[in-house]
Structure formats: structure tokens, C-alpha cells
Amino acid sequence: ATTTFTTTTRTIALIVCWLGAWLFNVGLVLGLASLGDQTGSLLPAAFMAVDGVAGSPFYSDAIGTFILAAFSFVLGLLATFAEPGLSVMGRKIERITAGKIKKNGLI
């Protein structure tokens, strides 16, 4: 069956999509941008003197570098698992190779 949409329905759908994109952008600006600014200024202060960050460096070079590497690893790992495209690709490769290459081995 073919569905036809009226001009009113399309207009409402466009407004709702625009509103959703606008709210998403507000969330990014208010939430993630400030988190990124804070992280970007505080992580280097863990092992080197940074202007505007009182008491930096917080740790010795070795400990600060370890903290930075561990934080970056965990953040990258979480981003990898959260990316739905990688999960889909992993399932396809596992199916194509008849299970010889496992999805979890790729991710």
C-alpha cells in the first residue's frame, strides 16, 4: 500500500525534525562542549605546568602520563563499543566468514 502525506503532515514533520536537531545542538553546546573544555585543560595539567590551572602539574611525569594514557584508552574503548556502525560491521563480517572471525575480536 502506498502512503501519501499531506502538505500539513510534511510541514509538521519538518518542524519536529528541526526542533530535534536544535535540541541536540543545545545539548552538545551546553553539555559536551564544556566537558571537553574541562578535560582538555585538566588532563595535560596532570603532568605538565598549564597556565590558568593552579597547582599544575598535579603528578610526576610518569604518573601523570600513565593517568593520561589510561583515561584516553578507556575513553577510546567506550567510544568504540558505543559506535553502532562497528557493531553492525562486526556482525556482517562474522556472518560472511561463517563465524571464523568473531565480532568481538574485531571490536
C-alpha positions in Angstrom: 0.0 0.0 0.0 1.3 3.4 -0.9 1.1 6.1 1.8 0.6 9.7 0.8 1.4 12.6 3.1 -0.4 15.9 3.0 1.4 19.2 3.0 0.4 19.8 6.6 1.9 16.4 7.7 5.1 17.1 5.9 5.3 20.6 7.4 4.8 19.3 10.9 7.4 16.5 10.3 9.9 19.1 9.1 9.3 21.3 12.2 9.7 18.4 14.5 12.9 17.3 12.8 14.3 20.8 13.0 13.3 21.1 16.7 15.0 17.8 17.4 18.2 18.9 15.7 18.1 22.2 17.5 17.7 20.5 20.9 20.5 18.1 20.1 22.8 21.0 19.3 21.8 22.8 22.5 22.7 19.6 24.4 26.1 19.4 22.7 26.9 23.0 23.3 25.8 23.1 27.0 26.9 19.6 27.9 29.7 18.0 25.9 31.5 21.2 24.8 32.1 22.3 28.4 33.1 18.8 29.4 35.6 18.7 26.5 37.0 22.1 27.5 37.5 21.0 31.1 39.0 17.7 30.1 41.3 19.3 27.6 42.6 21.7 30.2 42.9 19.4 33.2 44.4 16.3 31.6 47.6 18.0 30.4 47.8 19.6 33.9 48.2 16.1 35.3 51.9 16.0 34.2 52.9 19.5 33.0 52.5 23.1 34.1 49.5 24.7 32.4 48.7 28.4 32.6 45.4 29.1 34.4 45.4 25.7 36.3 46.5 26.3 39.8 48.8 23.6 41.3 49.8 22.1 38.0 51.5 19.7 37.4 49.4 17.5 39.7 51.6 14.4 39.5 55.1 13.4 38.4 55.8 12.9 34.7 55.5 9.1 34.9 52.2 9.0 37.0 50.7 11.9 35.0 51.5 10.3 31.7 50.0 7.0 32.9 46.8 8.7 34.0 46.5 10.5 30.6 47.2 7.2 28.7 44.7 5.2 30.9 42.0 7.9 30.5 42.5 8.1 26.8 42.4 4.3 26.4 39.2 4.0 28.4 37.5 6.9 26.5 38.5 5.3 23.2 37.3 1.9 24.3 33.9 3.2 25.4 33.6 5.2 22.1 34.3 2.1 20.1 31.7 0.0 22.0 29.1 2.8 21.7 29.5 3.1 17.9 26.7 1.2 16.3 28.3 1.1 12.9 31.2 -1.0 14.2 28.8 -3.5 15.8 26.9 -3.9 12.5 30.1 -4.3 10.6 31.3 -6.9 13.1 28.1 -8.9 12.8 28.3 -8.8 9.0 31.9 -10.0 8.9 31.1 -12.8 11.4 28.2 -13.9 9.2 30.2 -13.7 5.9 33.1 -15.7 7.4 30.7 -18.3 8.8 31.9 -17.4 12.4 35.7 -17.8 11.7 36.2 -14.1 12.5 34.3 -13.2 15.6 32.5 -9.8 16.1 34.1 -9.2 19.5 37.6 -9.9 18.1 37.1 -7.0 15.6 35.8 -4.5 18.1 
